[in-house]
Amino acid sequence: MTRFVKRFRLLLILSLLLLTLAALPGLAAAQTSIDQLPVDEAGIPLVARVNDEAITLPAFQRALARRQFDLTAADPLALEAEVLEQLIDQLLIEQGAAAQDIIISDEEVQAEIQLNLELAGSPENWQAWLSLNGYSEAEFVETLQVTLLTNRVRDLLTADLSGDVMQVHARHILVQTEPEAVSVMERLRAGEDFGALAAQISLDDTTARQGGDLGWFAREELLAPELAEAAFMLAPGQVGGPVFTALGYHIVQTLETGSRPVEPERRVYIAQARFENWLAAIRQSAVIERYL
């Protein structure tokens, strides 16, 4: 059972308890006049194209209306931009999955819907939940299908995590500027102890107390992928750097390498990181036109 469906079932229970349907708030004013938007062959205004596949204004407005339930969305224009990017990502996932021959059958979708119907207790309750959350049946099916596709892609990307995975045990020293990093390298070459130097000057408070020790990690596991790549490139005992990341400049030393099992809590994080990297690569190569 997907986390998405579990979330929808939880919302369903809460919705049926509340039994209150408020009118949808008005949509925020779009940055671009509707009259200025391009249209498809049927004359329907478009908000974006992704590899020449269209995202229509009505689909965007419906998705935006559903997010109006999000009380944490204080900035209407920021919410519009976020919803548009979510729709773009949704289309990219569909396209990326299709390129890898990943499909979700109608039977799989209907099986998930049937579970929701059973939980609702009656078709009337199910229709009430769809209405309360701003979904037509077709829209819910489309959203559910994309979520199942996402889970299928993630499963394929992380199939190897059930066994041993190549990992590195490394430590690092983080400083603010490149000249500082060069100075650290010089001090290490002069014989100063890596761990003592990390404890003394590293800006990474979490690891500095352990002499810069990052522990064991898989390639996708660090917040700074450039640092992970550098650690994987080094042989045990080697020191490398400076390595520039969004955090600053790093000096890194690889201590050990080996294939090791991945604990369940780490597996979840790696799975998400791999999926985000997969989506980022597809996004980078895509032709995306935004009209709002």
Stockholm file with secondary structure:
# STOCKHOLM 1.0

chainA/1-292         MTRFVKRFRLLLILSLLLLTLAALPGLAAAQTSIDQLPVDEAGIPLVARVNDEAITLPAFQRALARRQFDLTAADPLALEAEVLEQLIDQLLIEQGAAAQDIIISDEEVQAEIQLNLELAGSPENWQAWLSLNGYSEAEFVETLQVTLLTNRVRDLLTADLSGDVMQVHARHILVQTEPEAVSVMERLRAGEDFGALAAQISLDDTTARQGGDLGWFAREELLAPELAEAAFMLAPGQVGGPVFTALGYHIVQTLETGSRPVEPERRVYIAQARFENWLAAIRQSAVIERYL
#=GR chainA/1-292 SS CCHHHHHHHHHHHHHHHHCCCCCCCCCCCCSSCGGGSCBCTTSCBEEEEETTEEEEHHHHHHHHHHHTTCTTCCCHHHHHHHHHHHHHHHHHHHHHHHHTTCCCCHHHHHHHHHHHHHHHSSHHHHHHHHHHTTCCHHHHHHHHHHHHHHHHHHHHHTGGGGSCEEEEEEEEEEESSHHHHHHHHHHHHTTCCHHHHHHHHCSCHHHHTTTTEEEEECTTCSSCHHHHHHHHHSCTTCEEEEEEETTEEEEEEEEEEEEECCCHHHHHHHHHHHHHHHHHHHHHHSCEEECC
#=GC SS_cons         CCHHHHHHHHHHHHHHHHCCCCCCCCCCCCSSCGGGSCBCTTSCBEEEEETTEEEEHHHHHHHHHHHTTCTTCCCHHHHHHHHHHHHHHHHHHHHHHHHTTCCCCHHHHHHHHHHHHHHHSSHHHHHHHHHHTTCCHHHHHHHHHHHHHHHHHHHHHTGGGGSCEEEEEEEEEEESSHHHHHHHHHHHHTTCCHHHHHHHHCSCHHHHTTTTEEEEECTTCSSCHHHHHHHHHSCTTCEEEEEEETTEEEEEEEEEEEEECCCHHHHHHHHHHHHHHHHHHHHHHSCEEECC
//
